[in-house]
Every structure is written in structure tokens, then in C-alpha cells.
């Protein structure tokens, strides 16, 4: 049993990364990986099923992807009735965190992922896709799985799988999709400018940091008002952002913040306390392209940020770098 567990654990990080990209939910990704483990253990107990496992990584990826496909098909109904805008559960890691292999920080299996194929912006765009398109895109374009194997996962031909990925690629690269292509240095420069402009309270200064077609999406999950629709355009997004931070600051001046990695991209974790004692924890993911912010994604649904480590007394607003 020890060897069996060790073999699976060696693949867990990559499987969790694949599942998270497909599902946009950390808890659902972990459940999918756990179900993969159960099917793996059952297969090894059946000589006929065991004989089909010729290459462990490929078998596990196929099995996990099929589980995710079923989850996506059922999740579509749930998300149609979701209150307000939907955003994925953020995966928050410290800026100084070493690369990990738990499926949420880059590991060797994820180094093929391009800069514009990580972050909340990608996960938001993937919500536009059908379950089949999303699986095809994530497996092939993000994790370089051959189309023949993608076709096996989807129960179709490699030609059909190629067409699904092509349609998904067009949606991901659509003109209205927030772009994120910035490297770490550019992200730091732009996010610092965003924070400084927000702290200044000057509308014109903040507008300069935003792309003309910037989009802001807030997910309150029905617990906090986050707006029923996306906010589009630099002027509207800037006014909303200044109002949000100004409002938070008025609640006793207890706004605290820390720069963090959100889904592998530089963002912010913020906390404040309302006058009635209710805490508000906010995770802001940013997309950066050509020196400006193209997307702001505010996750304030308590159910989706409950696993985010709390801020400490050393965390202040504006955040320390």
C-alpha cells in the first residue's frame, strides 16, 4: 500500500493543478483528485483494470479529467442560479513562498504554462466555454496533453478535440477578454502604481493606471453587495474602486492589506471590520497587460475566502512591500 500511495502522491500536485484550472474551485479540485485516488486503488485491485494502466501519469490525468468533465456539466446549472457575478475560489500564497508542488504554485509540470495562461483572468474567461471546450483547452493548451489523449477523455476523435480547443482558444483570445501578459517585474510596478493611485484618492491618477477597456468583477455570493454586473471602462472602474476603498477606510480606519500571489499572479489581500463587528475579507486579483491593469477581480464571498490565512497586526494600508 505504501508504494501505491507514493506513486499517486508523486502525481497529486499536477492532478490538482489540472483540476483547479478546469473547475475554478479549490475544494472541487481536491474532491476530484480524491475521487481519482479511489478509482486508482479500485483499478489496482482488479487485474483486468490494472492491465490497462500502461503509463500511470497518463491514466491518472485521463481519469481525473473525466471526473472534472462530469463536475463541469453539473456545475453549469448551479452557476446559472448563483447570486451576482461568479468568480473562482482564489488560491492565495505569500510573495516569498517557495514554489510548491501542491497543485496551486508552479511545479515542474506547470512550467510549460505561458504567462497569459495563469491567474484569475484566465479562469474567468474559461467560464464562457462549454465543459468540453474547457477540458480540451486546459489539457492541450495549458498542460500540453496530446490531442489523441484529449479525445480519449472527451470520448471523441483527436480531430474533434482539436476543433474544441480551437473554439476555446478564440474565446480566450477574444478582444473583450482581459489580457494578462506581464512578467513579475511589470506586475510589481503596475500594482504599486495602482495602490498609490488608490491611496491618493485622485480619480485622474487612478485612471492612468487602468486600461481604457478595463473590467471589474465582484463576487459577494449574496453575503456582501458586489454589484450584479461587470463594470467596464477606466472611468467607471476608477470611481467604483475609490468608493470601495474609501468606504472601507471609513469603518474606523481599520483597513489592512498585504500583497500576495492570487492564482500565481500578483494581487492584494485586504481586511476590514464593519461597525457592527462583521469582518470583511477581500482578495483582489489583477490582470496586467502593456503596463496597465486590464482586469480587477474582487472576491469577497466568505465561503470562498475562508481558507485564506488571516492578516497579521503588521499588515497595514497601504500595504508594505
JONOR-V270798 format. One record per helix or strand of 3 or more residues. SS is the DSSP state (H for helix, E for strand). FROM is the first residue (numbers start at 1). LEN is the number of residues. If there is no record, write none. Layout:
ss=SS from=FROM len=LEN
ss=SS from=FROM len=LEN
//
This chain:
ss=H from=2 len=22
ss=H from=26 len=19
ss=H from=47 len=5
ss=H from=56 len=25
ss=E from=92 len=3
ss=H from=108 len=3
ss=H from=115 len=3
ss=H from=120 len=7
ss=H from=131 len=12
ss=H from=147 len=8
ss=H from=158 len=15
ss=H from=184 len=17
ss=H from=203 len=7
ss=E from=210 len=10
ss=H from=234 len=17
ss=E from=256 len=7
ss=E from=265 len=9
ss=E from=279 len=11
ss=E from=292 len=8
ss=H from=302 len=4
//
